[in-house]
Amino acid sequence: THLGFNWGIVWALFEFFGAIVAAAAYLVVRPDERMAAEAFRGYAPTLRTRCIAEFLGVFMLVMSVGLNLTSNSLATAWSAAATLMCMIYSIGNVSGAHFNPAVTLAVVSAGRGNCPPKEGLMYAATQMAAGLVAGLLCAIFHAAGPNRGKSLAPGPRSGYSPVTAGLVEMFFTFVLAYVVLAVATTKASESWRTKHRFHLGLSIASCMTAGGFAIGGISGGVLNPAIALGIATESFHWGSLLTYILWQASGALLAGVCFRITHPEEFNGPNQDESKVETTTF
């Protein structure tokens, strides 16, 4: 019923509007683009700018997951991972591209000044707010979709206990957080010809793909408290939201502990201060 030339014009107008919103968001998170050369050399994003970037990244990630669930997509894991990777490459060097309160907790717990606790708290609050807003928007589509009336809240799938679902959520959140710490917060090897780490977006996003397919049939493969909040809000049913957040936080803390064990060079030696870098390096 929504076909033909006239509707094509409507779609085009919405697409142009999306492009305008994208340009505006770019200018907000990239104020350095309008700076003179002298000011640009000493530029560092403010906490407000970084939080806006985190909000944008989490919002897009939760929207992607929510719309996939609404439409009964079989490719939710691929779609979520692709969204995460795109946002990492887009604004990773603005905020560090955590896009996940559990990842922020892991970075804070790993120390080295990459994300002080106060900033981590601001990041986590922003990420959860973005998940909530995206969930409310997805609720509009959910009410009109094939799953209307069906709860999408995080929780164990049929045949699995809450403990089983929680354990696999903890494990794959650990994997995700540990990979972030290992590839995005460490000093570049002296043997590398460049300090750029173009592989990290793919590495981190691949954890979402692996977790989504491996445990999607057990726990949903959420791996992110902001996503858990978003999909719970989408169907206005909270399910195991709080317990999922606790399991995911446990995985993040475990990642921080293991990182300290496996990467002692990041905490010792004369170049220890050099480890205080942005959470992503491009």
C-alpha positions, 0 to 999 in steps of 0.5 A, a space after each residue: 500500500 506504500 508503493 509508487 512514485 509519490 511514496 518514493 518522494 516521501 522516502 527520499 525526504 526522510 532520507 534527506 532528513 536523516 542526512 541532515 541529522 547525521 551532519 548535525 551530529 557530526 558537527 557536535 562530536 567533531 568541533 575540531 573540524 572547525 578549529 584553526 590549525 593552532 587550536 587543533 593541535 592541542 585539541 582534546 574532546 571535552 567530557 560533554 563531547 565524549 558523552 554525546 558520542 557515547 550516547 550516539 553510539 549506544 543509541 544506534 546499537 540498541 536501535 539496531 538490536 531492537 528493530 531486528 528483534 521486532 522484525 524477527 530477523 535471523 541476523 541480529 548478531 550480524 547487524 548488531 556487530 556491524 553497527 558496533 563496528 561502524 560506530 567504533 570507526 566513526 567516533 572511536 577517537 572521540 570517546 573511546 567507543 565503549 558503547 557498553 557500561 560493562 566495557 566502561 566498568 572493565 576499563 575503569 577497573 583495569 586502571 592506568 588512567 584511561 577512564 577515571 571512575 568519575 568519568 566512567 560513571 558519567 559514561 555509564 549513565 549516558 549509555 543507559 540513558 541512550 539505551 532507554 531512549 532507543 528502547 522507547 523509540 523501538 516500542 513504537 515499532 514493536 507495537 505495530 510489528 509481528 511480535 506485538 504483545 510478545 515480551 522481548 525482555 532479557 531472560 533465559 530461553 526455553 529449557 534453560 535456567 536463570 543461572 545458566 543464562 547468567 553464566 553464559 552472559 558473564 562469559 561472553 561479556 568477559 570475552 568482549 571486555 577483555 578484547 577491548 582492554 587487550 586491543 584498544 587500551 594497550 601501548 603499541 608494540 615498538 616493533 610496529 611500523 605504525 601506532 594505528 590499530 585499524 583492526 580493533 573495530 573488527 576485533 571488538 565487533 566480532 565478539 558481538 557476532 560470536 556471542 550472539 550466535 553462540 548463546 543467542 538461544 540460551 540467554 539472547 546474547 545481550 552482553 551489554 546492560 544498555 541493550 538489556 535495558 533497551 529491549 526490556 523497555 521496548 516491550 515494557 517488560 523487565 524480565 531478568 534485567 537486573 540479574 543480567 546487568 549483575 552477571 554482565 558486570 561480573 564478567 567485566 570485572 573479571 576481564 579487568 582482573 585477567 587483563 592485569 594478570 596477562 598484561 603486567 607490562 602495562 602496569 610496570 616499567 619506566 614507560 607506565 605513564 605512556 599507557 594513559 592513552 585514549 581507549 581506542 587508537 586509530 
